[in-house]
Amino acid sequence: MKVLSRFNGPPGMGNGGYSAGLLAAHVDAGAVSAVSAVSAVSVRLRKPVPLDREMEVRDGQLLDGETVIASAEPATLDLDVPAAPTLDEARRAAAKVPWRDRHPFPTCFGCGPGREDGIAALLGPLDGREEWAGVWRPADLLPNDGTSVLPEIVWAALDCPSAQPVAPDGGPAFVLGTFVAQLERPVELGVDHLLLAWELGRDGRKAYSASAIIGPHGVCGRARAVWVSIG
């Protein structure tokens, strides 16, 4: 398994969600590659994911030599998704996103505002609600199968939104610790999808949050994240 430099998160390391999605395919390839199947995978990121280096996957572990970079295992995800806002409500929320100008990692593949070849998942707080929202229309420059983005792109699009309610003004910076994601429907190219994220709680340097991608036919994916402050 190799994470190419295009798919970075913080400078010099792999995007957490993207890397987790690649590893998840090795744990339960049938459920993860067939996005219509409902199955969750939990990935724990133990070290920064190296870029442009071939690594071994063995028994659910991602190994750089003898160093365990990440581990993954099948999981269950009991997570209710809040009622979806309208696309217009989500666009209004995203228009006031504070991360656009104060992004901790502006070149991140998942949410970097300057990445024309990335996802650019930028959310903002919904009026009168605790959730954050945005709109994502996947472009065909993202890895895809001709009609939908690949599963690891869905993982990346679930990852970055869940960080934004945790650090609403862009700081202190957090990195992804554990990520549990469940993919339920394809995320189609050229179709508007709602991105939704909300905080679940805090414990010292750890913060807990959740996210969902909602398409025209319902929830495409949902995830729960543990973030660790490095600020």
Steps between C-alpha positions, in 0.01 A plus 500: 500500500628844406356846576602734220609853585185643340297353786668686786342634815736704714821573307712194439247237609200320357147630541353302789168412343646411163771284657244332725279428201783331313580284802133422561478338157756242613298419812165439333553552130160366400300734720713806442544474125130430448379829639140383515591246765447620858808415703721711724876492546693656786849637428741622763779725372803446724770690308504758219437320171805527273453625145624336181635195681389141450379352828386153596153409621506197727220371724317832495812703571673752276875452545789725400776249555428378852326821605121474535355807328132408534274208585151416381225258586133439422267703722142601560390862490193607695463859386182689424532768235314826577233626265655631181490873432410619153776555247440874522533490880823305466636745245421794727677323786807425289516860378596612850753223560776632725748239379525660155737770626636338815560143393757307710605288198412699185647242259299207640350280227172470689427859601783725386345814349780530246480146360340502156567125474355417843161467667489850652257386771440832675203528736347772713258513794132462417272777623316393816660155508805335652606331178731632233421452131627548148435380146731273302465426130769241423693576183644241266855611579458300822577125482181332377355196325331701226181580690594534870807596701704215646441392861823654632381838369175455692704428813698822444179696450364366829827571685570869448148633568496341844805703606340835431244518786779381732725795411249759378748785461767283333704429812647349700586239240367146543608180328287193446548220754226241445244500221202267460321532168210328334431540128140447389440645153719610209609865496429595140709729286348836408219475758455732799547326835450642848794485738391500864714498815446543871697480822435218747712603799849557641736336743825685563698518176250273324189616318223281360291580195290347226427564135278388215469534126142522377407462134172530311398148608608512864809453714803392296736466795533576867797507736615557856840656572740544787723806459818574695619856555855578392470873570 
